[in-house]
């Protein structure tokens, strides 16, 4: 399934106060509340100031759509708080509101956290076990979706119309086939593709839904341990934080 999702998170304290946060494992801003899990790493990587609530879990797994319970183990204004194993950290960025937030949390309190995704199609909470994010839908219902990219996803026309190395994924109408594509670029023998060219290429294979993934120097395809394309960085294959794997379970 390929569609848009909006992340939503809520915190409910022992005293029934509720806080909403829109950021998960990303850079903390002054005006927003950020929720950190171990997918961030061993610590929050935040600067001093504001307030961080360190949480230990009452369950051993983080699931979307469920209410998760944690115990407040400590509070800190030092920044870069350690993230407990299977635990979390609530990070409030604004130092001028630290006192207000501190009064809502006490060591030993049990708090409830809900992590969910809202489907842009149904407007309802979606049950998600795994989610891969991309930026820029290429094909929707078999049609090149450039207008959707600009109006709904905020892509700039210069990014859509420029040729670059690209990594993209698509599925056919009954979702029985997945297409993983990498196009070289920024080289003498390859100039890359723009969004309309990617769409035309995918339509050859009757792809009805497709999304753009991280491109540029990160565009690399490895099959059975061998790089099969020509990455655009002069140094070759670029270190990246994550990748999409297809693993055979057959013997």
C-alpha positions as CSV (number, residue, x, y, z in Angstrom):
1,X,0.0,0.0,0.0
2,X,1.2,3.5,-0.9
3,X,-0.5,6.5,0.6
4,X,0.2,9.5,2.8
5,X,0.3,9.3,6.6
6,X,0.4,12.0,9.2
7,X,2.1,11.2,12.5
8,X,0.3,12.0,15.7
9,X,1.4,11.5,19.3
10,X,-0.2,12.2,22.7
11,X,1.0,12.1,26.3
12,X,-1.3,11.7,29.3
13,X,0.1,12.3,32.7
14,X,-1.0,10.9,36.1
15,X,-2.9,14.1,36.8
16,X,-4.8,13.7,33.5
17,X,-3.0,16.5,31.7
18,X,-2.6,15.9,28.0
19,X,0.1,17.1,25.6
20,X,0.3,16.6,21.9
21,X,3.6,16.2,20.0
22,X,4.4,16.2,16.3
23,X,8.0,15.2,16.3
24,X,9.4,11.7,16.8
25,X,13.2,11.1,16.9
26,X,14.0,14.3,15.1
27,X,15.8,17.6,15.9
28,X,14.2,19.3,18.8
29,X,12.7,22.8,18.2
30,X,12.0,25.5,20.8
31,X,8.2,25.5,20.1
32,X,7.5,21.8,19.9
33,X,7.5,18.7,22.0
34,X,9.7,15.8,20.7
35,X,9.4,12.2,21.7
36,X,12.6,10.1,21.5
37,X,12.9,6.3,21.4
38,X,16.0,4.1,20.9
39,X,15.6,4.6,17.1
40,X,17.3,7.9,17.8
41,X,20.3,6.2,19.3
42,X,21.6,5.9,22.8
43,X,20.8,9.5,23.7
44,X,18.7,12.5,22.5
45,X,21.6,14.5,21.1
46,X,19.9,17.7,22.4
47,X,21.5,20.8,23.8
48,X,21.1,22.0,27.4
49,X,18.0,23.9,28.2
50,X,14.3,23.0,28.2
51,X,13.3,19.9,30.1
52,X,13.6,16.2,29.3
53,X,11.5,13.5,31.0
54,X,13.3,10.1,31.0
55,X,10.9,7.1,30.9
56,X,11.3,3.4,31.6
57,X,8.9,1.1,29.9
58,X,6.2,-1.1,31.5
59,X,6.0,-2.9,28.1
60,X,9.0,-4.2,26.1
61,X,7.9,-3.0,22.6
62,X,6.9,0.2,20.9
63,X,3.7,-0.2,18.8
64,X,1.8,2.4,16.8
65,X,-2.0,2.7,17.6
66,X,-1.7,1.3,21.1
67,X,-1.5,3.1,24.4
68,X,2.0,2.5,25.9
69,X,2.8,2.9,29.6
70,X,6.0,4.3,31.0
71,X,7.3,5.2,34.4
72,X,9.1,8.6,35.0
73,X,12.6,7.7,36.2
74,X,14.2,11.2,36.2
75,X,14.0,14.8,34.9
76,X,16.9,16.8,33.4
77,X,17.7,20.2,31.9
78,X,21.2,19.2,30.9
79,X,20.3,18.0,27.4
80,X,21.5,14.9,25.6
81,X,19.7,12.6,28.0
82,X,20.3,8.8,27.7
83,X,17.5,6.8,26.3
84,X,16.8,3.7,28.4
85,X,16.6,0.3,26.7
86,X,13.0,0.0,25.4
87,X,12.3,3.3,27.0
88,X,11.8,6.9,25.8
89,X,12.5,10.6,26.5
90,X,10.0,13.4,26.3
91,X,11.8,16.6,25.3
92,X,10.4,20.1,25.9
93,X,12.5,22.7,24.1
94,X,11.5,26.0,25.6
95,X,13.3,26.9,28.8
96,X,10.8,29.5,29.7
97,X,8.1,26.8,30.2
98,X,10.2,24.3,32.0
99,X,8.6,25.1,35.4
100,X,5.1,24.5,33.9
101,X,6.1,21.1,32.4
102,X,8.0,20.0,35.5
103,X,4.9,20.4,37.6
104,X,3.1,17.9,35.4
105,X,5.7,15.1,35.9
106,X,7.0,13.5,39.1
107,X,9.5,10.7,39.5
108,X,7.6,7.4,39.8
109,X,4.5,8.6,37.9
110,X,3.0,6.3,35.3
111,X,2.2,8.1,32.1
112,X,0.4,6.9,28.9
113,X,1.7,7.6,25.4
114,X,-0.1,7.0,22.2
115,X,1.7,6.9,18.8
116,X,-0.4,6.7,15.7
117,X,-0.6,7.5,12.0
118,X,-3.6,9.1,10.3
119,X,-4.3,8.0,6.7
120,X,-4.6,10.9,4.3
121,X,-7.0,8.7,2.3
122,X,-9.4,7.5,5.0
123,X,-8.7,10.2,7.6
124,X,-8.7,7.4,10.2
125,X,-6.1,6.0,12.4
126,X,-4.1,3.3,10.5
127,X,-2.7,0.1,11.9
128,X,1.0,0.2,10.9
129,X,3.5,-2.5,11.6
130,X,6.2,-1.1,9.2
131,X,6.4,2.2,7.4
132,X,8.9,3.5,4.8
133,X,8.9,7.2,4.1
134,X,9.7,8.8,0.8
135,X,9.2,12.4,-0.5
136,X,7.4,12.8,-3.7
137,X,4.8,10.5,-5.1
138,X,5.7,9.8,-8.8
139,X,2.6,7.8,-9.9
140,X,-0.8,7.7,-8.3
141,X,-3.6,5.5,-9.8
142,X,-1.4,5.1,-12.9
143,X,-1.2,8.9,-13.5
144,X,1.9,11.1,-13.1
145,X,1.2,13.1,-10.0
146,X,3.3,16.2,-10.3
147,X,0.5,18.6,-9.2
148,X,0.0,16.5,-6.1
149,X,3.7,16.8,-5.2
150,X,3.6,20.6,-5.3
151,X,0.3,21.2,-3.6
152,X,0.1,18.4,-1.1
153,X,3.7,17.4,-0.3
154,X,5.5,20.8,-0.7
155,X,8.0,19.8,-3.3
156,X,9.6,22.5,-5.4
157,X,9.1,22.4,-9.1
158,X,12.8,22.7,-9.6
159,X,13.3,19.5,-7.7
160,X,10.6,17.7,-9.7
161,X,11.9,18.9,-13.1
162,X,15.6,18.5,-12.5
163,X,17.5,15.4,-13.5
164,X,19.4,13.7,-10.6
165,X,20.4,10.2,-9.6
166,X,17.2,8.7,-8.3
167,X,16.0,5.8,-6.2
168,X,12.3,4.9,-6.4
169,X,9.9,2.1,-5.7
170,X,6.6,1.2,-7.3
171,X,3.8,-1.5,-7.2
172,X,1.3,-2.8,-9.8
173,X,-2.4,-2.5,-9.4
174,X,-3.0,-5.7,-7.5
175,X,0.2,-5.2,-5.4
176,X,1.6,-8.6,-6.5
177,X,4.8,-7.0,-7.9
178,X,7.2,-4.6,-6.3
179,X,9.7,-2.6,-8.5
180,X,12.9,-1.2,-6.9
181,X,14.7,1.2,-9.3
182,X,18.0,3.1,-9.2
183,X,19.0,5.6,-11.9
184,X,22.6,6.9,-12.2
185,X,23.3,10.6,-12.8
186,X,25.7,13.5,-12.5
187,X,28.1,11.6,-14.7
188,X,29.3,11.7,-18.3
189,X,27.4,8.5,-19.2
190,X,24.2,9.3,-17.3
191,X,22.4,12.5,-16.5
192,X,19.7,11.1,-14.2
193,X,16.0,11.5,-14.4
194,X,13.3,14.0,-13.4
195,X,9.9,13.0,-12.1
196,X,8.0,12.8,-15.4
197,X,10.8,10.6,-16.8
198,X,10.5,8.3,-13.9
199,X,6.8,8.1,-14.4
200,X,7.1,7.3,-18.1
201,X,9.6,4.6,-17.3
202,X,7.4,3.0,-14.6
203,X,4.3,3.0,-16.9
204,X,6.2,0.6,-19.2
205,X,5.8,-2.0,-16.4
206,X,2.2,-1.0,-15.6
207,X,3.2,0.5,-12.2
208,X,0.2,2.2,-10.7
209,X,1.7,3.6,-7.5
210,X,5.3,4.8,-7.0
211,X,7.2,7.0,-4.7
212,X,10.6,8.8,-4.8
213,X,13.1,7.7,-2.2
214,X,16.5,9.3,-1.2
215,X,18.5,10.0,-4.3
216,X,21.7,11.8,-5.3
217,X,24.9,10.3,-4.0
218,X,22.8,7.9,-1.8
219,X,21.4,6.2,-4.9
220,X,23.0,2.7,-4.7
221,X,21.7,-0.7,-5.5
222,X,23.4,-3.8,-4.1
223,X,22.5,-7.3,-5.3
224,X,24.0,-10.3,-3.5
225,X,26.7,-8.1,-2.0
226,X,27.8,-6.4,-5.2
227,X,27.1,-2.8,-6.2
228,X,25.4,-3.0,-9.6
229,X,25.1,0.7,-10.4
230,X,27.5,3.6,-10.5
231,X,27.1,5.9,-7.5
232,X,27.6,9.6,-8.3
233,X,30.0,10.5,-5.5
234,X,33.6,10.5,-6.5
235,X,34.4,8.3,-3.5
236,X,31.9,5.7,-4.7
237,X,29.3,4.1,-2.4
238,X,28.1,6.6,0.2
239,X,27.6,5.6,3.9
240,X,23.9,6.0,4.7
241,X,21.8,5.6,7.9
242,X,19.3,3.1,6.5
243,X,18.4,1.1,3.4
244,X,15.6,-1.0,2.0
245,X,16.4,-4.7,1.9
246,X,14.8,-7.6,0.1
247,X,15.8,-10.9,1.7
248,X,15.0,-14.4,0.4
249,X,13.9,-16.9,3.1
250,X,14.1,-19.8,0.7
251,X,16.8,-22.4,1.2
